[in-house]
Amino acid sequence: MAASAFTSVAAHKESEEQRTNAMQQGWIHDGQGSPTDPESYVPGDLSDCEGTAEVCGIIAPEGEPGKPEIVEGSDLYNRIQAKDPSQNDVFLMD
């Protein structure tokens, strides 16, 4: 019985993690607005983002329909401002 409860908890945690990961998607910055403004992004492929100078795109869940969720003061927000790709959710280009 205990093994079954453990399996159930593990399955729940795994499915929760899968939902979180599934909600993450690539967003391309339009090059016009502030990189911390969700209105400056469209869904897209980040494979062309190469370099170190400017924010090209991010990986984030959808907030408002068709826009990424970027919460002021969040870790992602701070990494965007710092142009910090260390967590693999901010992508830069030259």
C-alpha positions in Angstrom: 0.0 0.0 0.0 2.8 2.4 0.9 4.5 1.7 -2.4 1.3 2.5 -4.2 0.9 5.8 -2.4 4.5 6.7 -3.2 4.0 5.8 -6.9 0.9 8.0 -6.9 2.7 11.0 -5.4 5.7 10.5 -7.8 3.3 10.3 -10.8 1.5 13.5 -9.6 4.8 15.4 -9.3 6.0 14.2 -12.7 2.7 15.2 -14.4 2.9 18.6 -12.6 6.5 19.1 -13.9 5.4 18.0 -17.4 2.6 20.6 -17.4 5.0 23.3 -16.3 7.6 22.4 -18.9 4.8 22.1 -21.6 3.7 25.6 -20.9 7.1 27.1 -21.5 7.6 28.3 -25.1 9.9 30.4 -27.2 9.2 34.1 -27.7 11.0 36.4 -30.2 11.6 40.0 -29.3 10.5 42.4 -32.0 13.5 44.6 -31.7 11.4 47.7 -31.1 10.0 47.8 -27.6 11.7 47.2 -24.2 12.8 43.6 -23.8 10.9 43.4 -20.5 7.6 44.4 -22.1 5.5 41.3 -23.1 3.9 43.3 -25.9 7.4 43.3 -27.6 7.3 39.6 -28.2 5.7 37.1 -30.6 5.8 33.3 -30.3 8.7 31.9 -32.3 11.8 29.8 -32.9 14.9 30.8 -30.9 17.3 28.9 -33.1 18.5 32.1 -34.9 19.4 33.8 -31.6 23.2 33.8 -31.5 25.4 36.4 -30.0 25.9 38.4 -26.8 24.7 42.0 -27.5 20.9 42.3 -27.4 17.9 40.3 -26.2 16.7 38.2 -29.2 14.2 36.0 -27.3 13.1 34.3 -24.2 11.5 31.1 -22.9 8.5 31.7 -20.7 5.0 30.6 -20.1 2.2 32.5 -21.9 0.7 35.3 -19.8 -1.9 37.4 -21.7 -3.0 35.5 -24.8 -0.2 35.5 -27.4 2.3 37.2 -25.0 4.9 35.9 -22.6 4.5 36.2 -18.8 7.2 38.6 -17.7 6.6 39.7 -14.1 8.5 42.8 -13.0 11.0 41.9 -10.3 11.0 38.2 -11.1 14.2 36.3 -11.8 13.4 36.2 -15.5 12.7 39.9 -15.6 16.1 40.6 -13.9 17.9 38.2 -16.3 16.3 40.0 -19.3 17.4 43.4 -17.9 21.0 42.1 -17.3 21.1 40.2 -20.7 22.0 37.1 -18.6 21.6 33.8 -20.6 22.9 31.7 -17.7 19.6 30.0 -17.0 18.9 29.1 -20.7 15.7 31.2 -20.8 17.2 34.5 -22.2 18.7 34.4 -25.7 20.9 37.1 -27.1 22.1 38.1 -30.6 24.6 40.5 -32.1 
